Amino acid sequence: MTTTGLAAAFALAGCDLTGRSVDAVAAPARLAQLPDGRKINLNCKGRGSPTVLLESGFGANASAWHKVQPGLARTTRVCAYDRAGSGFSDPGPLPRDGGAIARDLDQALTAARTKGPFVVVGHSAGGLYARLFAARRPREVVGLVLLDTTVERRAPQPVGDGLDSIRRRVQRCLAVSELRPQPADADTQWSGCLPAKGDSQAREVARRPDTWRNQLSELDSIFGRTSDQVFRASGVLRDIPLYVITASDTAAAAPTYGFDKPQSVLVLQHEAIARAANLGSQQTVLSSHMVMLDRPEVVVSAVEEMIRATRTGRAPQPLPPAETDLPSTDELFGPPEAPIDPLRPPAGF
């Protein structure tokens, strides 16, 4: 994704990671113990095969899928999870690049005795991690669905990758969390670091320095180590059916290419990812970057088609045509409820 596209994705994501209070997720679902002793929280619902795995964007956890998971659970087994250092999962060792993230999920599923086949859904940066997990288990992953995915690219590290405003916020939150004694919750030093509302466990996670160290390492790896890993994995993924769903708001904020009919660079990049698969398809839908919150029915429909194709032994149908000739997202969803602060954490990018 271009720097402009990423900045737009952050802005469109807003300040609330999930669109609801974390009080609704007050306890871990299943803590799978990894070989190094750390625990990863897996939240699985429903029954059936293939199992759907939900990989969140940067800064988000399993609860980001609360509008998608119940719908899919009526059809098959579906698992969301908290990455290391988020939600109810233990922090992980550094670096927190895509390879480490995919390995954690791989080992957590093994510990939980959750077997394939899998359809893997990845949002934003989670689209990179979903592809890296698929590269670890190419014979078990029968479909990939990428939602407004971050596009792999190489950039000067860490400055020059377009993520500086987010990085400064994470660095500030890390610095506050390392103070001894820590400021009170109401102290303005915590602005943008502690959840606006939620239970004591969510606040305790945000007070933990390792939470921010994990996020900072993940951020610094996206256009470095993680992108390199995705580049190397591309050949392994060619035979896995792939859907790429692009958010219209993010596409509109990206630069355009061409003279007669200029096209969003982000759409062109997403089309290129889809074409790299033998069975790939791309669709632009009317949505903010948070496709799983704005358009959960689109996500459920795409995943269910992957499920039907797997169960019947056929290729999945191409995604529907782009929706960009329909009314704008403001007409569909209304204007934002509050001004957006680009320095607040996105609900995944």
C-alpha positions as CSV (number, residue, x, y, z in Angstrom):
1,M,0.0,0.0,0.0
2,T,1.3,3.5,-0.7
3,T,2.2,5.9,2.1
4,T,-0.9,8.0,1.3
5,G,-3.1,4.9,1.3
6,L,-1.8,3.8,4.7
7,A,-2.3,7.2,6.2
8,A,-5.9,7.2,4.9
9,A,-6.4,3.7,6.3
10,F,-5.3,5.0,9.8
11,A,-7.6,8.0,9.6
12,L,-10.6,6.0,8.4
13,A,-10.1,3.4,11.1
14,G,-11.0,5.9,13.9
15,C,-10.3,5.5,17.6
16,D,-12.2,2.5,18.8
17,L,-10.6,-0.8,17.9
18,T,-13.8,-2.8,17.8
19,G,-16.7,-0.5,17.7
20,R,-17.9,-1.7,21.1
21,S,-16.8,-1.9,24.7
22,V,-14.3,-4.6,25.5
23,D,-16.6,-5.4,28.5
24,A,-18.2,-7.9,26.1
25,V,-15.0,-9.9,26.1
26,A,-14.3,-10.3,29.8
27,A,-12.5,-13.6,29.9
28,P,-10.2,-15.7,27.6
29,A,-11.8,-18.4,25.6
30,R,-9.1,-21.0,25.3
31,L,-5.5,-20.4,26.2
32,A,-3.2,-22.6,23.9
33,Q,0.3,-23.1,25.4
34,L,3.1,-22.7,22.9
35,P,6.4,-24.7,23.1
36,D,8.1,-21.7,24.9
37,G,5.5,-21.6,27.6
38,R,3.6,-18.5,26.4
39,K,-0.2,-18.7,26.0
40,I,-2.3,-17.5,23.0
41,N,-6.0,-16.9,23.4
42,L,-8.1,-18.7,20.8
43,N,-11.8,-17.9,20.5
44,C,-13.5,-20.6,18.4
45,K,-17.2,-21.0,17.7
46,G,-19.4,-23.2,15.6
47,R,-18.8,-26.6,14.0
48,G,-17.8,-27.9,10.6
49,S,-15.0,-27.9,8.1
50,P,-13.1,-26.0,6.8
51,T,-12.2,-24.0,9.8
52,V,-12.1,-20.2,9.3
53,L,-9.2,-18.3,10.9
54,L,-9.6,-14.6,11.5
55,E,-6.4,-12.5,11.5
56,S,-6.9,-8.9,12.8
57,G,-5.2,-5.8,11.7
58,F,-2.6,-3.8,13.7
59,G,-3.6,-2.9,17.2
60,A,-6.8,-5.0,17.1
61,N,-7.6,-8.4,18.8
62,A,-10.2,-11.2,18.5
63,S,-13.1,-8.9,19.4
64,A,-12.7,-7.0,16.2
65,W,-14.6,-9.8,14.4
66,H,-17.7,-9.6,16.6
67,K,-19.9,-8.7,13.6
68,V,-18.5,-11.5,11.4
69,Q,-17.8,-14.5,13.6
70,P,-21.4,-15.2,14.6
71,G,-22.6,-15.3,11.0
72,L,-19.8,-17.6,9.9
73,A,-20.3,-19.8,13.0
74,R,-23.7,-20.8,11.7
75,T,-21.9,-22.5,8.7
76,T,-18.7,-23.8,10.1
77,R,-16.1,-23.6,12.8
78,V,-14.5,-20.1,13.0
79,C,-11.6,-19.0,15.2
80,A,-10.5,-15.5,16.1
81,Y,-7.5,-15.0,18.3
82,D,-5.4,-12.4,20.2
83,R,-1.9,-11.9,18.8
84,A,1.0,-11.9,21.3
85,G,0.8,-8.9,23.6
86,S,-2.9,-8.2,22.9
87,G,-6.1,-9.2,24.6
88,F,-5.6,-12.3,26.7
89,S,-2.4,-13.5,25.0
90,D,1.0,-13.3,26.5
91,P,3.6,-10.9,25.0
92,G,6.1,-12.5,22.6
93,P,9.8,-12.2,22.1
94,L,11.2,-9.6,19.7
95,P,11.2,-9.1,16.8
96,R,7.4,-9.4,16.2
97,D,7.6,-9.7,12.5
98,G,5.1,-11.5,10.3
99,G,7.0,-14.8,10.4
100,A,6.9,-14.8,14.2
101,I,3.2,-13.9,14.2
102,A,2.4,-16.7,11.8
103,R,4.5,-19.2,13.8
104,D,2.6,-18.3,17.0
105,L,-0.7,-19.0,15.3
106,D,0.6,-22.3,13.8
107,Q,1.8,-23.5,17.2
108,A,-1.3,-22.4,19.0
109,L,-3.5,-24.3,16.6
110,T,-1.3,-27.4,17.1
111,A,-1.5,-27.0,20.8
112,A,-5.3,-26.7,20.6
113,R,-5.5,-29.7,18.3
114,T,-7.3,-27.6,15.7
115,K,-6.7,-29.1,12.3
116,G,-7.3,-28.0,8.7
117,P,-8.5,-27.5,6.1
118,F,-8.5,-23.7,6.8
119,V,-9.9,-20.6,5.1
120,V,-7.8,-17.7,6.4
121,V,-9.2,-14.1,6.6
122,G,-6.8,-11.3,7.1
123,H,-7.6,-7.6,7.6
124,S,-5.1,-4.8,6.8
125,A,-1.7,-5.8,8.1
126,G,-3.4,-9.1,9.1
127,G,-3.5,-9.8,5.3
128,L,0.3,-10.1,5.3
129,Y,0.2,-12.4,8.3
130,A,-2.6,-14.5,6.8
131,R,-0.5,-15.1,3.7
132,L,2.6,-16.1,5.8
133,F,0.5,-18.5,7.8
134,A,-0.8,-20.0,4.5
135,A,2.9,-20.4,3.4
136,R,3.5,-22.5,6.5
137,R,0.6,-24.8,5.7
138,P,0.0,-24.6,2.0
139,R,-1.6,-28.0,1.8
140,E,-4.1,-27.2,4.6
141,V,-5.1,-23.6,3.6
142,V,-7.8,-23.9,1.0
143,G,-8.7,-20.3,0.7
144,L,-7.5,-16.7,1.5
145,V,-9.8,-13.7,2.0
146,L,-7.8,-10.4,2.3
147,L,-9.8,-7.3,3.6
148,D,-8.3,-4.0,2.5
149,T,-4.9,-5.7,2.9
150,T,-1.6,-3.8,3.5
151,V,0.5,-4.3,0.4
152,E,4.1,-5.6,0.9
153,R,6.8,-3.2,0.0
154,R,10.4,-2.2,1.0
155,A,10.9,1.1,2.7
156,P,13.7,2.8,4.7
157,Q,13.5,1.5,8.3
158,P,12.1,2.7,10.5
159,V,11.7,6.3,9.3
160,G,10.5,6.8,5.8
161,D,7.8,4.1,5.8
162,G,4.8,6.4,6.2
163,L,4.0,5.1,9.7
164,D,5.8,7.8,11.7
165,S,2.7,9.3,13.4
166,I,1.5,5.9,14.6
167,R,5.1,5.1,15.7
168,R,5.3,8.2,17.7
169,R,2.1,7.4,19.5
170,V,3.3,3.8,20.3
171,Q,6.7,5.1,21.5
172,R,4.9,7.7,23.7
173,C,2.7,5.0,25.2
174,L,5.7,2.8,25.8
175,A,7.5,5.6,27.6
176,V,4.5,6.3,29.9
177,S,4.1,2.5,30.7
178,E,7.7,2.4,31.8
179,L,7.3,5.2,34.3
180,R,7.6,4.1,38.0
181,P,5.3,4.8,39.5
182,Q,2.8,4.9,36.6
183,P,0.5,7.8,36.3
184,A,-3.2,7.4,37.3
185,D,-5.6,6.3,34.6
186,A,-7.0,9.8,34.3
187,D,-3.6,11.4,33.7
188,T,-3.4,13.0,30.3
189,Q,-0.1,11.2,29.7
190,W,-2.2,8.2,28.9
191,S,-4.1,9.9,26.2
192,G,-4.5,7.6,23.2
193,C,-3.0,4.7,25.2
194,L,-5.6,3.4,27.5
195,P,-9.0,2.2,26.2
196,A,-11.7,4.9,26.5
197,K,-14.0,2.4,28.2
198,G,-13.6,-1.2,29.1
199,D,-12.8,-3.5,32.0
200,S,-9.8,-3.5,34.2
201,Q,-8.1,-6.3,32.3
202,A,-8.0,-4.3,29.1
203,R,-6.5,-1.3,30.9
204,E,-3.9,-3.6,32.6
205,V,-2.8,-4.8,29.2
206,A,-2.4,-1.2,28.0
207,R,-0.3,-0.4,31.1
208,R,2.1,-3.2,30.3
209,P,5.4,-2.1,28.6
210,D,5.7,-5.4,26.7
211,T,2.3,-4.6,25.0
212,W,3.8,-1.5,23.4
213,R,7.2,-3.2,22.7
214,N,5.3,-5.9,20.8
215,Q,3.3,-3.3,18.8
216,L,6.4,-1.2,18.0
217,S,8.3,-4.2,16.8
218,E,5.4,-5.3,14.7
219,L,5.0,-1.8,13.2
220,D,8.7,-1.5,12.4
221,S,8.7,-4.8,10.7
222,I,5.8,-4.3,8.3
223,F,7.8,-2.7,5.4
224,G,11.0,-4.5,6.3
225,R,11.3,-8.1,7.6
226,T,7.6,-8.8,7.1
227,S,7.4,-7.6,3.5
228,D,10.6,-9.5,2.7
229,Q,9.0,-12.7,4.1
230,V,5.8,-12.2,2.0
231,F,7.9,-11.6,-1.1
232,R,9.7,-14.9,-0.5
233,A,6.4,-16.8,0.2
234,S,4.6,-15.6,-3.0
235,G,5.4,-18.7,-5.1
236,V,4.1,-21.0,-2.4
237,L,0.7,-19.3,-2.4
238,R,0.0,-19.4,-6.1
239,D,-2.3,-22.4,-6.0
240,I,-4.4,-21.2,-3.0
241,P,-7.8,-19.6,-4.1
242,L,-7.7,-15.9,-3.2
243,Y,-10.2,-13.1,-2.7
244,V,-9.0,-9.5,-2.2
245,I,-11.6,-7.0,-1.0
246,T,-10.7,-3.3,-1.3
247,A,-12.4,-0.6,0.8
248,S,-13.6,2.3,-1.4
249,D,-12.6,5.0,1.2
250,T,-9.1,3.8,1.4
251,A,-8.9,3.4,-2.4
252,A,-10.2,6.9,-2.9
253,A,-7.5,8.4,-0.6
254,A,-4.7,6.7,-2.5
255,P,-2.9,8.3,-5.5
256,T,-4.3,7.6,-9.0
257,Y,-2.5,6.2,-12.1
258,G,-3.4,6.8,-15.7
259,F,-4.8,9.7,-17.9
260,D,-8.0,8.7,-19.6
261,K,-9.5,6.7,-16.8
262,P,-7.3,7.2,-13.7
263,Q,-7.4,4.3,-11.3
264,S,-6.6,4.1,-7.6
265,V,-3.1,2.8,-7.1
266,L,-4.4,0.8,-4.2
267,V,-6.9,-1.0,-6.4
268,L,-4.2,-1.7,-9.0
269,Q,-2.0,-3.2,-6.2
270,H,-4.8,-5.3,-4.9
271,E,-5.6,-6.5,-8.4
272,A,-2.0,-7.5,-8.8
273,I,-2.1,-9.6,-5.6
274,A,-5.2,-11.3,-6.9
275,R,-3.7,-12.0,-10.3
276,A,-0.7,-13.6,-8.7
277,A,-2.9,-16.5,-7.7
278,N,-4.1,-19.0,-10.2
279,L,-7.6,-18.5,-8.8
280,G,-7.7,-14.9,-7.7
281,S,-10.4,-12.2,-7.7
282,Q,-10.6,-8.6,-6.5
283,Q,-13.6,-6.4,-5.6
284,T,-13.9,-2.8,-4.4
285,V,-16.8,-2.4,-1.9
286,L,-18.3,0.7,-0.3
287,S,-16.7,0.8,3.1
288,S,-14.2,2.5,5.3
289,H,-11.0,0.6,6.0
290,M,-13.0,-1.4,8.7
291,V,-14.7,-3.7,6.2
292,M,-15.6,-6.3,8.8
293,L,-17.5,-3.6,10.8
294,D,-19.1,-1.6,8.0
295,R,-19.9,-4.5,5.7
296,P,-19.9,-7.8,7.6
297,E,-22.3,-9.3,5.1
298,V,-19.7,-8.9,2.3
299,V,-17.1,-10.7,4.4
300,V,-19.5,-13.5,5.4
301,S,-20.6,-14.0,1.8
302,A,-17.0,-14.2,0.4
303,V,-15.9,-16.6,3.1
304,E,-19.0,-18.8,2.7
305,E,-18.3,-19.1,-1.1
306,M,-14.8,-20.3,-0.2
307,I,-16.4,-22.8,2.2
308,R,-18.9,-24.1,-0.4
309,A,-16.2,-24.4,-3.0
310,T,-14.1,-26.5,-0.6
311,R,-16.9,-28.7,0.4
312,T,-18.0,-29.4,-3.2
313,G,-14.5,-29.7,-4.7
314,R,-14.9,-26.9,-7.2
315,A,-13.2,-23.5,-7.8
316,P,-14.7,-20.5,-6.0
317,Q,-16.8,-18.1,-8.1
318,P,-15.2,-14.7,-8.9
319,L,-16.1,-11.9,-6.6
320,P,-19.0,-9.6,-7.7
321,P,-18.2,-6.4,-9.7
322,A,-17.0,-3.3,-7.9
323,E,-19.6,-1.3,-6.0
324,T,-18.0,2.1,-6.7
325,D,-20.8,3.3,-9.0
326,L,-23.2,3.1,-6.0
327,P,-23.9,5.8,-3.4
328,S,-21.0,7.0,-1.2
329,T,-20.3,5.4,2.2
330,D,-21.5,8.6,3.9
331,E,-24.9,8.1,2.2
332,L,-25.0,4.5,3.4
333,F,-23.6,4.7,6.9
334,G,-23.9,8.4,7.7
335,P,-21.1,10.8,8.6
336,P,-18.5,10.0,11.4
337,E,-19.9,10.4,14.9
338,A,-16.8,12.4,16.0
339,P,-13.7,14.0,14.4
340,I,-11.0,11.6,13.7
341,D,-7.6,12.0,15.4
342,P,-4.9,10.4,13.2
343,L,-2.7,9.9,16.2
344,R,-5.1,7.6,18.0
345,P,-4.7,3.9,17.4
346,P,-6.3,2.4,14.3
347,A,-8.5,-0.7,14.5
348,G,-6.0,-2.5,12.4
349,F,-4.2,-1.3,9.3
